[in-house]
Amino acid sequence: MSQDRNSLIDFILSIVPISQEESQYIAYSFHPIKIKKGDFLLREGAISNDYFYLEKGLMRTFLFDLEGNEITTDFFLENNIVLEVTSFFNSVRSEANIQAITDCIGYRISYEQLNTLFHQKPAFRDFGRAILVKEFIASQKRNYSMINRTAEQRYQELLKTKPQILKHAHLKYIASYLGITDSTLSRLRRKV
């Protein structure tokens, strides 16, 4: 894990135009953390207190359907913020789990520390807003694609936009994310 936080600084600067000094101050407010493959950043029923920047690795969000099956609802790639929005901002118990698919390293900041930064650095509020808007748009696109795209189109889009997932995630995670069965995914993989 790089203690210099260069990737986090670059990420902040890519989202919001602030000075190098401000971005360093913000980045050094985050604390390094390692999460081993299979471990959880958040478990269902817990209240999220982690605003997490994923420097390296792959994570997923999942929950259980009414029959007890795991349904993957999102994947998080390197250089992204990982969080369960509802639990984090409303201090309520999470309905979802966030789990490391690979060994992960990154930086976390608590809800209280994040709010302090928002008050100290007004430009950082724009960062927070931009992250939420980005996540909302991604969620909307995913919801729409589950309605107006075929399974093959959703798979092709995943291949194009997030090929790392196909290298590291279990096929059952990918199938549930795409809203298809394992056998349908196998058929699509053979076809493509």
C-alpha positions in Angstrom: 0.0 0.0 0.0 1.5 3.3 -1.0 1.6 5.6 2.1 2.0 8.6 -0.2 -1.6 8.4 -1.3 -0.8 9.4 -4.8 -3.6 7.4 -6.4 -6.2 8.9 -4.0 -4.9 12.4 -4.6 -5.1 11.9 -8.4 -8.6 10.5 -8.0 -9.8 13.5 -6.0 -8.2 15.9 -8.6 -9.9 14.0 -11.4 -13.3 14.6 -9.8 -13.1 18.1 -8.6 -10.7 21.0 -9.5 -9.0 21.9 -6.2 -5.4 22.8 -5.4 -2.8 20.1 -4.9 -2.4 21.2 -1.3 -6.1 20.8 -0.6 -6.2 17.4 -2.3 -3.2 16.3 -0.2 -4.9 17.5 3.0 -8.1 15.6 2.1 -6.2 12.5 1.1 -4.2 12.4 4.4 -7.5 12.5 6.3 -8.2 9.0 5.0 -6.6 6.0 6.8 -5.0 3.0 5.0 -6.8 -0.3 5.2 -6.3 -3.8 3.8 -9.2 -6.2 3.2 -8.4 -9.8 2.4 -10.3 -11.8 -0.3 -13.6 -12.9 1.1 -13.7 -10.4 4.0 -16.4 -7.8 4.4 -16.2 -4.1 4.4 -19.9 -4.1 5.5 -22.3 -6.8 6.6 -26.0 -6.8 6.4 -27.5 -5.5 9.6 -24.5 -3.3 10.5 -24.5 0.5 10.2 -21.9 1.7 7.6 -19.3 4.1 8.9 -16.9 3.6 6.0 -16.4 6.0 3.1 -13.8 3.8 1.3 -11.5 4.6 -1.6 -10.5 1.3 -3.3 -7.0 1.7 -4.6 -6.4 -1.9 -5.7 -8.7 -4.9 -5.9 -12.3 -5.8 -6.7 -15.3 -5.8 -4.4 -19.0 -6.5 -4.7 -22.3 -5.6 -3.1 -24.8 -8.3 -2.6 -28.0 -9.1 -0.7 -30.2 -12.1 -0.3 -33.5 -12.6 -2.1 -36.6 -14.1 -0.5 -35.3 -17.7 -1.1 -31.9 -16.9 0.5 -29.9 -16.7 -2.8 -27.1 -14.2 -3.0 -27.8 -11.5 -5.6 -24.9 -9.3 -6.6 -26.1 -5.8 -7.2 -22.8 -4.0 -7.9 -19.1 -4.5 -8.5 -16.5 -1.9 -7.4 -13.3 -1.6 -9.5 -10.0 0.0 -8.5 -9.9 3.8 -8.2 -13.5 4.1 -7.0 -15.4 5.0 -3.9 -17.1 2.0 -2.3 -20.0 2.7 0.0 -23.5 1.7 0.9 -25.2 5.1 0.5 -28.4 4.6 2.5 -26.7 3.1 5.6 -23.8 5.5 5.5 -25.7 8.8 5.1 -28.8 7.8 7.1 -27.1 5.8 9.9 -29.5 2.9 9.4 -28.8 -0.8 9.3 -27.6 -2.0 5.9 -29.7 -4.4 3.9 -26.6 -5.2 1.7 -23.2 -6.7 2.2 -19.9 -5.4 0.7 -17.3 -8.1 0.2 -13.8 -8.3 -1.2 -13.6 -10.5 -4.3 -9.8 -10.1 -4.3 -7.3 -8.9 -1.8 -8.0 -5.1 -1.6 -6.1 -2.1 -0.4 -7.4 1.4 0.0 -8.3 4.3 2.3 -11.2 4.9 4.6 -12.7 7.8 6.4 -15.6 7.8 8.9 -18.9 9.6 8.5 -17.8 12.2 11.2 -14.4 12.8 9.6 -16.1 13.2 6.1 -18.5 15.7 7.4 -15.7 17.7 9.1 -13.9 17.8 5.8 -17.0 18.9 4.0 -17.2 21.9 6.4 -13.5 22.7 6.3 -13.0 22.4 2.6 -16.1 23.7 0.6 -14.6 22.4 -2.7 -14.6 18.9 -1.2 -18.5 19.1 -1.0 -18.4 19.3 -4.8 -16.4 16.1 -4.8 -18.9 14.3 -2.6 -21.8 15.6 -4.7 -20.0 14.5 -7.9 -19.5 11.0 -6.5 -23.2 10.7 -5.5 -24.3 11.9 -8.9 -22.0 9.4 -10.7 -23.3 6.5 -8.6 -26.9 7.6 -9.1 -26.4 7.7 -12.9 -24.7 4.3 -12.9 -27.6 2.8 -10.8 -30.2 4.3 -13.2 -28.4 2.9 -16.2 -28.2 -0.6 -14.6 -31.9 -0.4 -13.7 -32.9 0.6 -17.2 -30.7 -2.1 -18.8 -32.4 -4.8 -16.7 -35.6 -3.7 -18.4 -34.7 -2.7 -22.0 -31.6 -4.8 -22.8 -31.3 -8.5 -23.5 -29.1 -10.7 -21.4 -26.6 -10.8 -24.3 -26.5 -7.0 -24.5 -26.0 -6.7 -20.8 -23.2 -9.3 -20.9 -21.6 -7.5 -23.9 -21.7 -4.2 -22.0 -20.0 -5.8 -19.0 -17.3 -7.2 -21.3 -16.7 -3.7 -22.7 -16.9 -1.6 -19.5 -15.7 -3.9 -16.7 -13.6 -6.8 -18.2 -11.7 -7.2 -14.9 -14.9 -8.6 -13.3 -14.9 -11.5 -15.7 -11.3 -12.3 -14.8 -11.8 -12.3 -11.0 -15.4 -12.8 -10.0 -17.2 -16.1 -9.7 -19.6 -16.8 -12.5 -22.5 -17.1 -10.1 -21.8 -13.5 -9.0 -21.7 -12.3 -12.6 -24.9 -14.2 -13.5 -26.8 -12.8 -10.6 -25.6 -9.3 -11.4 -26.8 -9.7 -15.0 -30.1 -11.2 -13.8 -29.6 -14.5 -15.5 -28.9 -18.1 -14.6 -25.5 -19.7 -14.5 -26.3 -21.8 -17.5 -27.5 -18.8 -19.5 -24.2 -17.1 -18.7 -22.2 -20.2 -19.8 -24.2 -20.2 -23.1 -23.5 -16.5 -23.6 -19.8 -16.9 -22.9 -19.5 -19.7 -25.5 -21.4 -17.6 -28.0 -19.2 -14.6 -27.5 
